[in-house]
Amino acid sequence: MREAGRAGRAKRAGRAGSARAGADGRRGRARWLCGALAAVLACGLGAGPGRAEVELPVPPGVLPPEVPEDNPLSAAKVALGQKLYFDTRLSTDGTVGCATCHNPRTGFADARGRTSAGVGGALGPRNSPTVLNAAFLLEQFWDGRAEGLEAQALQPLVNAIEHGFADHNAFVAKLRGLPEYRPLFREAFGKGAITAERAAQAIASFERTLISLSAPIDRFLAGDASALSAAARRGWTLFNGKARCNNCHGHVESLPTFSNEDYHNLGVGIDKLDLAKIERQAQAALARGESPEQVVAGLGLPDAEASELGRFAVTGELQHLGAFRTPPLRNIALTAPYMHDGSEATLADVMELYDRGGNANPRLDGGILVLELTAREKADLVALMRAFTSDDLQRFDHLKKLVAD
């Protein structure tokens, strides 16, 4: 697990480093990749499963999201994934679908409360992040425990709070009991059984189409100063200077998320635990050769407290205690509340958190400093955050009608 964490960081660093190296070459390669993808997909690749037209709305200069070789995009697969995504019958009590916590009416996130509710109304420990543009992320979930959308789609199905199934076989049994899915799976995958893995591939294919990269910030960065208000322009100066936002949310033209995709301890949640004691216990367990999963179980923490361990539960690296992924900034104004536990209700609250230098704890990230921002500077940063809101979201209006009320 620890090796996997290092590999993930190396992959991110290489991806970001290559994106920054040689502006002209980068733009040329990105345009070639985008053009090649569009051309290949538009040609349809012939008939059969995984071979129908799909074109992702990726603008020139942006590297297209990675599509696994074993899950090529197809129109049939995307259509199946969309149906699965909105189907609340695919939970143990018939009340929860993917869209329950990733709702197109609220920026494909969950605005119902600080954290998300699943079957029986039970509350989970974390706030649901948006799936808009999640296709560009190398790792999924706040702690990065899933590499790719396919792996992410499988996990909520067997989470006792989310969809509630005891195992993937129970999910498949319910899915196979819905006869309208049989021809849809045949069209998307050809011969073969309905499986959880294929359902996850279809959901991931649908989610890869949820791309929105047209916002005032994009026009501003392309040279149109009038795209931002005066307050947002002041916010951009702060973003790249006094407020230090660009350390983790810096702009890289070919990587559009405004996230370094790394993991940082801001002291959110973890500040309420006895971290020094937890670290001593974890260090001893790791020395005995225990896996991260065994270490977390051995700590004997309630689920809500164990959730605050963050990335550590994936990698077993002590530096990841209380560390969570840097969230992308696109459409951030639509996806309140904020942080992994939904503890910050508004963007103004988020600015206060950063201004005071996070919440003190033994593993606070070294890059988190007291900023001493003025009231106007905080307001200017909030104005900038609103400029990350896409202006083409009406493309998804038809999906809002599919959400179960």
BAFIRO-620679 format. One record per residue (C-alpha): residue in three letters; x, y, z. Coordinates in steps of 0.25 Angstrom, whole numbers, plus 2048, in hexadecimal, padded with zeros to 3 digits. Example, Ala and Ser with C-alpha at 12.3 -4.5 7.8 and 13.67 -1.06 7.14 Angstrom:
ALA8317EE81FSER8377FC81D
//
This chain:
MET800800800ARG80B80A803GLU8128077F6ALA8058097EFGLY8048177F6ARG81281A7F1ALA80F8167E3GLY80381E7E3ARG80B82B7E7ALA8158287DDLYS80B8267D2ARG8058347D6ALA81283A7D7GLY8168357C9ARG8098397C3ALA80A8477C9GLY8198487C6SER8178447B7ALA80B84E7B6ARG8148597BAALA8208567B2GLY82085D7A4ALA8148657A2ASP814864793GLY816855793ARG80C85379EARG80185B796GLY80485378AARG804846790ALA7F7849797ARG7F084E78ATRP7F5842783LEU7EF83878ECYS7E284078EGLY7E184077FALA7E583177ELEU7DB82D788ALA7D0835782ALA7D3830774VAL7D4821779LEU7C7822781ALA7BF82A776CYS7C281F76CGLY7BB815775LEU7C580A774GLY7BB80176DALA7B07F9774GLY7AF7F1780PRO7B17F378FGLY7BA7FE793ARG7BB803785ALA7B080E783GLU7B281D783VAL7B682578FGLU7BD83278FLEU7C183979CPRO7C084879DVAL7CF84B79FPRO7D485879APRO7E185A793GLY7ED85B79CVAL7E78517A6LEU7EC8437A8PRO7E083A7A6PRO7DC8317B2GLU7E38237B2VAL7D98187ADPRO7DD80A7B1GLU7E18017A6ASP7D77F67ABASN7CC8007ACPRO7CB80879FLEU7C081279ESER7B380F796ALA7A6816795ALA79F80979ALYS7A88087A6VAL7A68177A9ALA7968157A8LEU7978097B1GLY79F8107BBGLN79681C7BCLYS78A8137BFLEU79280C7CATYR7978197CFPHE78881E7D2ASP7828117D6THR77E8117E5ARG77A8027E4LEU7887FF7E4SER7898007F3THR7847F77FEASP778800801GLY7768067F4THR7798147F8VAL7878167F4GLY78E8187E6CYS79B81E7E2ALA79382B7DFTHR78E82B7EECYS79C8307F2HIS7A18367E5ASN79583D7E1PRO7958467D4ARG78B8507DATHR7968537E4GLY7A38537DCPHE7A38437DCALA7A68447EBASP79E8437F7ALA79884F7FEARG78E848807GLY797849813ARG7A6849818THR7A783B814SER7A083180BALA79482980FGLY79281B80AVAL78980F80CGLY77F811817GLY78381F818ALA79081B81FLEU79B82681FGLY7A982381APRO7B582A81FARG7B9832812ASN7B383C809SER7B28377FBPRO7BB83E7F1THR7B68427E3VAL7B78387D7LEU7B88447CDASN7C68437C7ALA7C98377D0ALA7CE8307C3PHE7DB8387C4LEU7DF8337D2LEU7E88287D3GLU7E38247E1GLN7D48247E6PHE7CE8277F4TRP7D48317FEASP7DE827802GLY7E28227F4ARG7DF8147F7ALA7DA8117E9GLU7E28127DDGLY7D88167D2LEU7C98187D0GLU7C78097CEALA7CD8057DCGLN7C68117E2ALA7B880C7DDLEU7B97FF7E3GLN7BC8037F1PRO7AF80A7F5LEU7A77FE7F1VAL7AC7F67FDASN7AD801807ALA7A37FE812ILE79F80D813GLU79F810804HIS7988067FBGLY7987FC806PHE79B7EE7FFALA7A27E4807ASP7AB7E17FBHIS7AB7E27ECASN7A47D57E9ALA7987DB7F1PHE7987E77E8VAL7997DF7DBALA78D7D67E0LYS7857E37E1LEU78A7E87D4ARG7877DB7CDGLY7797DC7D3LEU7767E87CAPRO7737E37BCGLU7747F07B5TYR7837F07B8ARG7867E37B0PRO7857E97A2LEU78D7F57A6PHE7997ED7ACARG7997E479FGLU7997F1796ALA7A47F779FPHE7AD7EB7A1GLY7A87E0797LYS7A77D279CGLY7AA7CE7ABALA7A47D07B8ILE79F7DC7C0THR7AA7DF7CAALA7AD7E97D4GLU7BA7EC7CCARG7B27EF7C0ALA7A97F87C7ALA7B48007CDGLN7BA8017BFALA7AD8077BAILE7AC8117C5ALA7BA8157C3SER7B88177B4PHE7AC8207B7GLU7B48287C1ARG7BF82A7B7THR7B58327AFLEU7B283C7BBILE7BC8467B6SER7BB8557B8LEU7C785E7B5SER7C086B7B1ALA7C08767BCPRO7C48847BDILE7D28807C3ASP7D58797B6ARG7D28857ADPHE7DA88E7B7LEU7E68857B6ALA7E48857A6GLY7E68947A7ASP7D889A7A9ALA7DA8A37B5SER7CC8A77B5ALA7C78987B8LEU7CA89B7C7SER7C48A67D0ALA7CE8AF7D6ALA7CD8A87E3ALA7D089A7DDARG7DC8A07D6ARG7E18A57E3GLY7DE8977E8TRP7E68917DDTHR7F289A7E2LEU7F08957F0PHE7EE8867EBASN7FC8877E5GLY80388F7F0LYS7FF8927FEALA7F4888800ARG7FD87D7FACYS7F28757F4ASN7FA8727E7ASN8038697F0CYS7F985E7EFHIS7EF8647E5GLY7F88697DBHIS7F486B7CCVAL7FA8617C2GLU7F48637B4SER7F48557B0LEU7EF8507BEPRO7E18577C0THR7DD8547CEPHE7E585E7D6SER7EA8537E0ASN7F784D7E2GLU7F08407E5ASP7F983F7F2TYR7F583D800HIS7F684780CASN7F384881ALEU7EB85581DGLY7E785082BVAL7D984F827GLY7D2844830ILE7E083E834ASP7E284983ELYS7D7843847LEU7DF836849ASP7EB833851LEU7F4832845ALA80083084DLYS7FB823854ILE7F581E846GLU803820840ARG80A81884BGLN80080D849ALA80180D83AGLN81080E83AALA811801843ALA8077FA83ALEU80E7FD82DALA81B7F8834ARG8147EB836GLY8117EA827GLU8037ED828SER7FB7F281BPRO7F580081CGLU7E77F981DGLN7EC7F1829VAL7F27FD82FVAL7E580682EALA7DD7FA833GLY7E77F883FLEU7E5807843GLY7D7803847LEU7D1811843PRO7C2813840ASP7C0814831ALA7BE823831GLU7CC825838ALA7D381A82FSER7CE822823GLU7D682E828LEU7E3826826GLY7E282A817ARG7ED82580DPHE7F481D818ALA7E9812818VAL7ED810809THR7FD81180AGLY80080E818GLU80A81A817LEU80A822824GLN80C82F81CHIS7FE82D817LEU7F782D824GLY7EB836823ALA7EF83A814PHE7E483B80AARG7E483E7FBTHR7E684C7F5PRO7D884E7F0PRO7D68537E1LEU7D18617E1ARG7C88617D5ASN7B98637D8ILE7BE8657E7ALA7B386F7EALEU7A88657E6THR7AD85A7F0ALA7AB85F7FEPRO7AE85A809TYR7BD859808MET7C885080DHIS7C884180EASP7BE84281AGLY7B684D815SER7BA856821GLU7BB86381AALA7AE867815THR7B287280CLEU7BE877804ALA7BF88380DASP7C1878818VAL7CC871810MET7D387E80FGLU7D388081ELEU7D9872820TYR7E4875816ASP7E688381CARG7E887D82AGLY7F2873825GLY7E9867826ASN7E7860833ALA7F385D83CASN7F784E83DPRO80484783DARG80484382ELEU7FF850829ASP80485281AGLY81185B81AGLY80B86380FILE7FF868817LEU80287681DVAL7FB881824LEU7F888B818GLU7F289781FLEU7E989A814THR7E08A7815ALA7D18A6814ARG7D18AB806GLU7DC8A1802LYS7D4896807ALA7C789B7FFASP7D089D7F3LEU7D488E7F4VAL7C688A7F5ALA7C38927E9LEU7CE88B7E2MET7C887D7E6ARG7BB8817DFALA7C28837D2PHE7C68747D2THR7B78717CFSER7B486C7C1ASP7AB8737B8ASP7A78677B0LEU7A085F7BBGLN7938607B4ARG7988547ACPHE79584C7B8ASP7878517BAHIS7808447B4LEU78783C7BFLYS7818447CALYS77383E7C6LEU7798307C9VAL77B8337D7ALA77282B7E1ASP76A8357E9
//
